[in-house]
Amino acid sequence: MQIHLDDAEMRYRIQAYEPHQVRINHQIYTQSLMVSSEAIWPDVYIPYDTKETEIATLMPFINLKPQIFVFGTGNIQRFLEAWLQALFYSHGIGVETMSTPAACRTYNILLAEGRYVMASLQIE
């Protein structure tokens, strides 16, 4: 699926998603990753079923204060652990979960709206 949005303000824009890969700014990634308009973390992924013992991994991203955090959960939508959703809400961060293709589209739409969005994308 090709995704076309052109805006010079967007540093990290998802250009395409295909099974087993995502293309961001002409770079293909085949591993799960995190992305925002300001940074990309190719070796980091926050799974939808993160355990409470892993809060230390989450806090650097929560402290960046995105308006919305999008979880791409692979080929199918899976739901977040209740404590994880509550953690984001307690910091004033909206959270959405959806399949990774839908998360890529949603990320770009929110980015185009000028929202500070982060996405954790599971690549399967």
Chimera marker file (.cmm) of the C-alpha trace (Angstrom):
<marker_set name="trace">
<marker id="1" x="0.000" y="0.000" z="0.000" r="1" g="1" b="0" radius="0.5"/>
<marker id="2" x="1.448" y="3.359" z="-1.005" r="1" g="1" b="0" radius="0.5"/>
<marker id="3" x="0.799" y="6.275" z="1.318" r="1" g="1" b="0" radius="0.5"/>
<marker id="4" x="1.268" y="9.758" z="-0.103" r="1" g="1" b="0" radius="0.5"/>
<marker id="5" x="1.328" y="12.847" z="2.063" r="1" g="1" b="0" radius="0.5"/>
<marker id="6" x="3.748" y="15.647" z="1.292" r="1" g="1" b="0" radius="0.5"/>
<marker id="7" x="4.544" y="18.186" z="3.950" r="1" g="1" b="0" radius="0.5"/>
<marker id="8" x="7.998" y="19.638" z="4.505" r="1" g="1" b="0" radius="0.5"/>
<marker id="9" x="7.195" y="20.033" z="8.205" r="1" g="1" b="0" radius="0.5"/>
<marker id="10" x="7.070" y="16.271" z="8.711" r="1" g="1" b="0" radius="0.5"/>
<marker id="11" x="10.477" y="14.775" z="9.318" r="1" g="1" b="0" radius="0.5"/>
<marker id="12" x="9.516" y="11.127" z="9.735" r="1" g="1" b="0" radius="0.5"/>
<marker id="13" x="6.608" y="10.245" z="7.491" r="1" g="1" b="0" radius="0.5"/>
<marker id="14" x="5.466" y="6.728" z="6.677" r="1" g="1" b="0" radius="0.5"/>
<marker id="15" x="5.518" y="6.344" z="2.924" r="1" g="1" b="0" radius="0.5"/>
<marker id="16" x="4.394" y="2.732" z="2.564" r="1" g="1" b="0" radius="0.5"/>
<marker id="17" x="3.478" y="-0.366" z="4.476" r="1" g="1" b="0" radius="0.5"/>
<marker id="18" x="3.738" y="-3.855" z="3.056" r="1" g="1" b="0" radius="0.5"/>
<marker id="19" x="3.725" y="-7.196" z="4.813" r="1" g="1" b="0" radius="0.5"/>
<marker id="20" x="7.012" y="-7.569" z="6.699" r="1" g="1" b="0" radius="0.5"/>
<marker id="21" x="8.176" y="-3.989" z="6.125" r="1" g="1" b="0" radius="0.5"/>
<marker id="22" x="7.447" y="-0.294" z="6.446" r="1" g="1" b="0" radius="0.5"/>
<marker id="23" x="9.103" y="2.530" z="4.491" r="1" g="1" b="0" radius="0.5"/>
<marker id="24" x="9.814" y="5.784" z="6.311" r="1" g="1" b="0" radius="0.5"/>
<marker id="25" x="11.575" y="8.594" z="4.443" r="1" g="1" b="0" radius="0.5"/>
<marker id="26" x="12.854" y="6.211" z="1.752" r="1" g="1" b="0" radius="0.5"/>
<marker id="27" x="14.324" y="3.808" z="4.343" r="1" g="1" b="0" radius="0.5"/>
<marker id="28" x="12.859" y="0.312" z="4.588" r="1" g="1" b="0" radius="0.5"/>
<marker id="29" x="12.485" y="-1.222" z="8.057" r="1" g="1" b="0" radius="0.5"/>
<marker id="30" x="11.798" y="-4.916" z="8.512" r="1" g="1" b="0" radius="0.5"/>
<marker id="31" x="11.846" y="-4.953" z="12.324" r="1" g="1" b="0" radius="0.5"/>
<marker id="32" x="9.257" y="-3.551" z="14.713" r="1" g="1" b="0" radius="0.5"/>
<marker id="33" x="9.987" y="0.071" z="15.626" r="1" g="1" b="0" radius="0.5"/>
<marker id="34" x="8.821" y="3.353" z="17.113" r="1" g="1" b="0" radius="0.5"/>
<marker id="35" x="8.438" y="6.610" z="15.230" r="1" g="1" b="0" radius="0.5"/>
<marker id="36" x="7.382" y="10.211" z="15.799" r="1" g="1" b="0" radius="0.5"/>
<marker id="37" x="7.694" y="13.292" z="13.644" r="1" g="1" b="0" radius="0.5"/>
<marker id="38" x="10.953" y="14.109" z="15.433" r="1" g="1" b="0" radius="0.5"/>
<marker id="39" x="12.669" y="10.744" z="15.864" r="1" g="1" b="0" radius="0.5"/>
<marker id="40" x="12.755" y="7.130" z="14.892" r="1" g="1" b="0" radius="0.5"/>
<marker id="41" x="13.800" y="4.301" z="17.163" r="1" g="1" b="0" radius="0.5"/>
<marker id="42" x="14.478" y="1.340" z="14.862" r="1" g="1" b="0" radius="0.5"/>
<marker id="43" x="15.490" y="-1.030" z="17.651" r="1" g="1" b="0" radius="0.5"/>
<marker id="44" x="12.684" y="-0.193" z="20.077" r="1" g="1" b="0" radius="0.5"/>
<marker id="45" x="9.127" y="-1.425" z="20.129" r="1" g="1" b="0" radius="0.5"/>
<marker id="46" x="6.528" y="-1.284" z="22.900" r="1" g="1" b="0" radius="0.5"/>
<marker id="47" x="4.247" y="-4.288" z="22.536" r="1" g="1" b="0" radius="0.5"/>
<marker id="48" x="0.535" y="-4.042" z="23.271" r="1" g="1" b="0" radius="0.5"/>
<marker id="49" x="0.959" y="-6.705" z="25.979" r="1" g="1" b="0" radius="0.5"/>
<marker id="50" x="3.829" y="-5.001" z="27.832" r="1" g="1" b="0" radius="0.5"/>
<marker id="51" x="4.120" y="-6.147" z="31.433" r="1" g="1" b="0" radius="0.5"/>
<marker id="52" x="3.964" y="-3.770" z="34.394" r="1" g="1" b="0" radius="0.5"/>
<marker id="53" x="7.563" y="-4.660" z="35.230" r="1" g="1" b="0" radius="0.5"/>
<marker id="54" x="8.653" y="-2.858" z="32.049" r="1" g="1" b="0" radius="0.5"/>
<marker id="55" x="7.510" y="0.646" z="33.052" r="1" g="1" b="0" radius="0.5"/>
<marker id="56" x="11.126" y="1.874" z="32.951" r="1" g="1" b="0" radius="0.5"/>
<marker id="57" x="11.161" y="1.160" z="29.207" r="1" g="1" b="0" radius="0.5"/>
<marker id="58" x="7.966" y="3.166" z="28.681" r="1" g="1" b="0" radius="0.5"/>
<marker id="59" x="8.712" y="6.264" z="30.725" r="1" g="1" b="0" radius="0.5"/>
<marker id="60" x="11.215" y="7.938" z="28.337" r="1" g="1" b="0" radius="0.5"/>
<marker id="61" x="8.509" y="7.884" z="25.644" r="1" g="1" b="0" radius="0.5"/>
<marker id="62" x="5.725" y="8.968" z="27.965" r="1" g="1" b="0" radius="0.5"/>
<marker id="63" x="7.949" y="11.832" z="29.159" r="1" g="1" b="0" radius="0.5"/>
<marker id="64" x="8.133" y="13.101" z="25.558" r="1" g="1" b="0" radius="0.5"/>
<marker id="65" x="4.422" y="13.929" z="26.033" r="1" g="1" b="0" radius="0.5"/>
<marker id="66" x="2.913" y="12.958" z="22.683" r="1" g="1" b="0" radius="0.5"/>
<marker id="67" x="-0.719" y="13.947" z="22.291" r="1" g="1" b="0" radius="0.5"/>
<marker id="68" x="-1.583" y="10.504" z="20.961" r="1" g="1" b="0" radius="0.5"/>
<marker id="69" x="0.257" y="7.207" z="21.080" r="1" g="1" b="0" radius="0.5"/>
<marker id="70" x="-0.723" y="4.714" z="18.378" r="1" g="1" b="0" radius="0.5"/>
<marker id="71" x="-0.034" y="1.014" z="18.776" r="1" g="1" b="0" radius="0.5"/>
<marker id="72" x="0.188" y="-0.971" z="15.540" r="1" g="1" b="0" radius="0.5"/>
<marker id="73" x="-0.364" y="-4.535" z="16.720" r="1" g="1" b="0" radius="0.5"/>
<marker id="74" x="0.588" y="-6.458" z="13.592" r="1" g="1" b="0" radius="0.5"/>
<marker id="75" x="-1.751" y="-7.925" z="11.019" r="1" g="1" b="0" radius="0.5"/>
<marker id="76" x="-4.738" y="-7.899" z="13.363" r="1" g="1" b="0" radius="0.5"/>
<marker id="77" x="-5.944" y="-5.510" z="16.030" r="1" g="1" b="0" radius="0.5"/>
<marker id="78" x="-5.177" y="-6.571" z="19.570" r="1" g="1" b="0" radius="0.5"/>
<marker id="79" x="-6.103" y="-4.687" z="22.706" r="1" g="1" b="0" radius="0.5"/>
<marker id="80" x="-3.794" y="-3.100" z="25.248" r="1" g="1" b="0" radius="0.5"/>
<marker id="81" x="-3.424" y="-4.370" z="28.753" r="1" g="1" b="0" radius="0.5"/>
<marker id="82" x="-5.758" y="-2.248" z="30.930" r="1" g="1" b="0" radius="0.5"/>
<marker id="83" x="-2.927" y="-1.000" z="33.173" r="1" g="1" b="0" radius="0.5"/>
<marker id="84" x="-0.977" y="0.176" z="30.097" r="1" g="1" b="0" radius="0.5"/>
<marker id="85" x="-3.903" y="2.158" z="28.739" r="1" g="1" b="0" radius="0.5"/>
<marker id="86" x="-4.449" y="3.689" z="32.195" r="1" g="1" b="0" radius="0.5"/>
<marker id="87" x="-0.772" y="4.655" z="32.407" r="1" g="1" b="0" radius="0.5"/>
<marker id="88" x="-0.962" y="6.673" z="29.178" r="1" g="1" b="0" radius="0.5"/>
<marker id="89" x="-4.259" y="8.284" z="30.193" r="1" g="1" b="0" radius="0.5"/>
<marker id="90" x="-2.851" y="9.229" z="33.598" r="1" g="1" b="0" radius="0.5"/>
<marker id="91" x="-0.199" y="11.279" z="31.773" r="1" g="1" b="0" radius="0.5"/>
<marker id="92" x="-2.755" y="13.000" z="29.532" r="1" g="1" b="0" radius="0.5"/>
<marker id="93" x="-1.810" y="10.956" z="26.457" r="1" g="1" b="0" radius="0.5"/>
<marker id="94" x="-4.487" y="9.522" z="24.200" r="1" g="1" b="0" radius="0.5"/>
<marker id="95" x="-3.897" y="5.959" z="23.090" r="1" g="1" b="0" radius="0.5"/>
<marker id="96" x="-5.247" y="3.940" z="20.173" r="1" g="1" b="0" radius="0.5"/>
<marker id="97" x="-4.619" y="0.362" z="19.111" r="1" g="1" b="0" radius="0.5"/>
<marker id="98" x="-5.187" y="-1.010" z="15.637" r="1" g="1" b="0" radius="0.5"/>
<marker id="99" x="-3.592" y="-3.232" z="13.037" r="1" g="1" b="0" radius="0.5"/>
<marker id="100" x="-0.216" y="-1.982" z="11.818" r="1" g="1" b="0" radius="0.5"/>
<marker id="101" x="-1.498" y="-0.983" z="8.336" r="1" g="1" b="0" radius="0.5"/>
<marker id="102" x="-4.263" y="1.092" z="9.978" r="1" g="1" b="0" radius="0.5"/>
<marker id="103" x="-1.764" y="2.531" z="12.473" r="1" g="1" b="0" radius="0.5"/>
<marker id="104" x="0.474" y="3.702" z="9.616" r="1" g="1" b="0" radius="0.5"/>
<marker id="105" x="-2.443" y="5.511" z="7.960" r="1" g="1" b="0" radius="0.5"/>
<marker id="106" x="-3.630" y="6.995" z="11.261" r="1" g="1" b="0" radius="0.5"/>
<marker id="107" x="-0.108" y="8.148" z="12.172" r="1" g="1" b="0" radius="0.5"/>
<marker id="108" x="0.192" y="10.050" z="8.864" r="1" g="1" b="0" radius="0.5"/>
<marker id="109" x="-3.250" y="11.629" z="9.218" r="1" g="1" b="0" radius="0.5"/>
<marker id="110" x="-2.517" y="12.835" z="12.754" r="1" g="1" b="0" radius="0.5"/>
<marker id="111" x="0.893" y="14.087" z="11.635" r="1" g="1" b="0" radius="0.5"/>
<marker id="112" x="-0.711" y="16.021" z="8.771" r="1" g="1" b="0" radius="0.5"/>
<marker id="113" x="-3.094" y="17.597" z="11.285" r="1" g="1" b="0" radius="0.5"/>
<marker id="114" x="-0.076" y="18.947" z="13.158" r="1" g="1" b="0" radius="0.5"/>
<marker id="115" x="-0.552" y="16.663" z="16.169" r="1" g="1" b="0" radius="0.5"/>
<marker id="116" x="2.420" y="15.319" z="18.074" r="1" g="1" b="0" radius="0.5"/>
<marker id="117" x="1.929" y="11.593" z="17.587" r="1" g="1" b="0" radius="0.5"/>
<marker id="118" x="4.107" y="8.601" z="18.340" r="1" g="1" b="0" radius="0.5"/>
<marker id="119" x="3.619" y="5.106" z="16.989" r="1" g="1" b="0" radius="0.5"/>
<marker id="120" x="4.894" y="1.723" z="18.054" r="1" g="1" b="0" radius="0.5"/>
<marker id="121" x="4.622" y="-0.484" z="14.960" r="1" g="1" b="0" radius="0.5"/>
<marker id="122" x="4.785" y="-4.259" z="15.094" r="1" g="1" b="0" radius="0.5"/>
<marker id="123" x="6.149" y="-5.543" z="11.793" r="1" g="1" b="0" radius="0.5"/>
<marker id="124" x="5.150" y="-9.150" z="11.088" r="1" g="1" b="0" radius="0.5"/>
<link id1="1" id2="2" r="1" g="1" b="0" radius="0.2"/>
<link id1="2" id2="3" r="1" g="1" b="0" radius="0.2"/>
<link id1="3" id2="4" r="1" g="1" b="0" radius="0.2"/>
<link id1="4" id2="5" r="1" g="1" b="0" radius="0.2"/>
<link id1="5" id2="6" r="1" g="1" b="0" radius="0.2"/>
<link id1="6" id2="7" r="1" g="1" b="0" radius="0.2"/>
<link id1="7" id2="8" r="1" g="1" b="0" radius="0.2"/>
<link id1="8" id2="9" r="1" g="1" b="0" radius="0.2"/>
<link id1="9" id2="10" r="1" g="1" b="0" radius="0.2"/>
<link id1="10" id2="11" r="1" g="1" b="0" radius="0.2"/>
<link id1="11" id2="12" r="1" g="1" b="0" radius="0.2"/>
<link id1="12" id2="13" r="1" g="1" b="0" radius="0.2"/>
<link id1="13" id2="14" r="1" g="1" b="0" radius="0.2"/>
<link id1="14" id2="15" r="1" g="1" b="0" radius="0.2"/>
<link id1="15" id2="16" r="1" g="1" b="0" radius="0.2"/>
<link id1="16" id2="17" r="1" g="1" b="0" radius="0.2"/>
<link id1="17" id2="18" r="1" g="1" b="0" radius="0.2"/>
<link id1="18" id2="19" r="1" g="1" b="0" radius="0.2"/>
<link id1="19" id2="20" r="1" g="1" b="0" radius="0.2"/>
<link id1="20" id2="21" r="1" g="1" b="0" radius="0.2"/>
<link id1="21" id2="22" r="1" g="1" b="0" radius="0.2"/>
<link id1="22" id2="23" r="1" g="1" b="0" radius="0.2"/>
<link id1="23" id2="24" r="1" g="1" b="0" radius="0.2"/>
<link id1="24" id2="25" r="1" g="1" b="0" radius="0.2"/>
<link id1="25" id2="26" r="1" g="1" b="0" radius="0.2"/>
<link id1="26" id2="27" r="1" g="1" b="0" radius="0.2"/>
<link id1="27" id2="28" r="1" g="1" b="0" radius="0.2"/>
<link id1="28" id2="29" r="1" g="1" b="0" radius="0.2"/>
<link id1="29" id2="30" r="1" g="1" b="0" radius="0.2"/>
<link id1="30" id2="31" r="1" g="1" b="0" radius="0.2"/>
<link id1="31" id2="32" r="1" g="1" b="0" radius="0.2"/>
<link id1="32" id2="33" r="1" g="1" b="0" radius="0.2"/>
<link id1="33" id2="34" r="1" g="1" b="0" radius="0.2"/>
<link id1="34" id2="35" r="1" g="1" b="0" radius="0.2"/>
<link id1="35" id2="36" r="1" g="1" b="0" radius="0.2"/>
<link id1="36" id2="37" r="1" g="1" b="0" radius="0.2"/>
<link id1="37" id2="38" r="1" g="1" b="0" radius="0.2"/>
<link id1="38" id2="39" r="1" g="1" b="0" radius="0.2"/>
<link id1="39" id2="40" r="1" g="1" b="0" radius="0.2"/>
<link id1="40" id2="41" r="1" g="1" b="0" radius="0.2"/>
<link id1="41" id2="42" r="1" g="1" b="0" radius="0.2"/>
<link id1="42" id2="43" r="1" g="1" b="0" radius="0.2"/>
<link id1="43" id2="44" r="1" g="1" b="0" radius="0.2"/>
<link id1="44" id2="45" r="1" g="1" b="0" radius="0.2"/>
<link id1="45" id2="46" r="1" g="1" b="0" radius="0.2"/>
<link id1="46" id2="47" r="1" g="1" b="0" radius="0.2"/>
<link id1="47" id2="48" r="1" g="1" b="0" radius="0.2"/>
<link id1="48" id2="49" r="1" g="1" b="0" radius="0.2"/>
<link id1="49" id2="50" r="1" g="1" b="0" radius="0.2"/>
<link id1="50" id2="51" r="1" g="1" b="0" radius="0.2"/>
<link id1="51" id2="52" r="1" g="1" b="0" radius="0.2"/>
<link id1="52" id2="53" r="1" g="1" b="0" radius="0.2"/>
<link id1="53" id2="54" r="1" g="1" b="0" radius="0.2"/>
<link id1="54" id2="55" r="1" g="1" b="0" radius="0.2"/>
<link id1="55" id2="56" r="1" g="1" b="0" radius="0.2"/>
<link id1="56" id2="57" r="1" g="1" b="0" radius="0.2"/>
<link id1="57" id2="58" r="1" g="1" b="0" radius="0.2"/>
<link id1="58" id2="59" r="1" g="1" b="0" radius="0.2"/>
<link id1="59" id2="60" r="1" g="1" b="0" radius="0.2"/>
<link id1="60" id2="61" r="1" g="1" b="0" radius="0.2"/>
<link id1="61" id2="62" r="1" g="1" b="0" radius="0.2"/>
<link id1="62" id2="63" r="1" g="1" b="0" radius="0.2"/>
<link id1="63" id2="64" r="1" g="1" b="0" radius="0.2"/>
<link id1="64" id2="65" r="1" g="1" b="0" radius="0.2"/>
<link id1="65" id2="66" r="1" g="1" b="0" radius="0.2"/>
<link id1="66" id2="67" r="1" g="1" b="0" radius="0.2"/>
<link id1="67" id2="68" r="1" g="1" b="0" radius="0.2"/>
<link id1="68" id2="69" r="1" g="1" b="0" radius="0.2"/>
<link id1="69" id2="70" r="1" g="1" b="0" radius="0.2"/>
<link id1="70" id2="71" r="1" g="1" b="0" radius="0.2"/>
<link id1="71" id2="72" r="1" g="1" b="0" radius="0.2"/>
<link id1="72" id2="73" r="1" g="1" b="0" radius="0.2"/>
<link id1="73" id2="74" r="1" g="1" b="0" radius="0.2"/>
<link id1="74" id2="75" r="1" g="1" b="0" radius="0.2"/>
<link id1="75" id2="76" r="1" g="1" b="0" radius="0.2"/>
<link id1="76" id2="77" r="1" g="1" b="0" radius="0.2"/>
<link id1="77" id2="78" r="1" g="1" b="0" radius="0.2"/>
<link id1="78" id2="79" r="1" g="1" b="0" radius="0.2"/>
<link id1="79" id2="80" r="1" g="1" b="0" radius="0.2"/>
<link id1="80" id2="81" r="1" g="1" b="0" radius="0.2"/>
<link id1="81" id2="82" r="1" g="1" b="0" radius="0.2"/>
<link id1="82" id2="83" r="1" g="1" b="0" radius="0.2"/>
<link id1="83" id2="84" r="1" g="1" b="0" radius="0.2"/>
<link id1="84" id2="85" r="1" g="1" b="0" radius="0.2"/>
<link id1="85" id2="86" r="1" g="1" b="0" radius="0.2"/>
<link id1="86" id2="87" r="1" g="1" b="0" radius="0.2"/>
<link id1="87" id2="88" r="1" g="1" b="0" radius="0.2"/>
<link id1="88" id2="89" r="1" g="1" b="0" radius="0.2"/>
<link id1="89" id2="90" r="1" g="1" b="0" radius="0.2"/>
<link id1="90" id2="91" r="1" g="1" b="0" radius="0.2"/>
<link id1="91" id2="92" r="1" g="1" b="0" radius="0.2"/>
<link id1="92" id2="93" r="1" g="1" b="0" radius="0.2"/>
<link id1="93" id2="94" r="1" g="1" b="0" radius="0.2"/>
<link id1="94" id2="95" r="1" g="1" b="0" radius="0.2"/>
<link id1="95" id2="96" r="1" g="1" b="0" radius="0.2"/>
<link id1="96" id2="97" r="1" g="1" b="0" radius="0.2"/>
<link id1="97" id2="98" r="1" g="1" b="0" radius="0.2"/>
<link id1="98" id2="99" r="1" g="1" b="0" radius="0.2"/>
<link id1="99" id2="100" r="1" g="1" b="0" radius="0.2"/>
<link id1="100" id2="101" r="1" g="1" b="0" radius="0.2"/>
<link id1="101" id2="102" r="1" g="1" b="0" radius="0.2"/>
<link id1="102" id2="103" r="1" g="1" b="0" radius="0.2"/>
<link id1="103" id2="104" r="1" g="1" b="0" radius="0.2"/>
<link id1="104" id2="105" r="1" g="1" b="0" radius="0.2"/>
<link id1="105" id2="106" r="1" g="1" b="0" radius="0.2"/>
<link id1="106" id2="107" r="1" g="1" b="0" radius="0.2"/>
<link id1="107" id2="108" r="1" g="1" b="0" radius="0.2"/>
<link id1="108" id2="109" r="1" g="1" b="0" radius="0.2"/>
<link id1="109" id2="110" r="1" g="1" b="0" radius="0.2"/>
<link id1="110" id2="111" r="1" g="1" b="0" radius="0.2"/>
<link id1="111" id2="112" r="1" g="1" b="0" radius="0.2"/>
<link id1="112" id2="113" r="1" g="1" b="0" radius="0.2"/>
<link id1="113" id2="114" r="1" g="1" b="0" radius="0.2"/>
<link id1="114" id2="115" r="1" g="1" b="0" radius="0.2"/>
<link id1="115" id2="116" r="1" g="1" b="0" radius="0.2"/>
<link id1="116" id2="117" r="1" g="1" b="0" radius="0.2"/>
<link id1="117" id2="118" r="1" g="1" b="0" radius="0.2"/>
<link id1="118" id2="119" r="1" g="1" b="0" radius="0.2"/>
<link id1="119" id2="120" r="1" g="1" b="0" radius="0.2"/>
<link id1="120" id2="121" r="1" g="1" b="0" radius="0.2"/>
<link id1="121" id2="122" r="1" g="1" b="0" radius="0.2"/>
<link id1="122" id2="123" r="1" g="1" b="0" radius="0.2"/>
<link id1="123" id2="124" r="1" g="1" b="0" radius="0.2"/>
</marker_set>
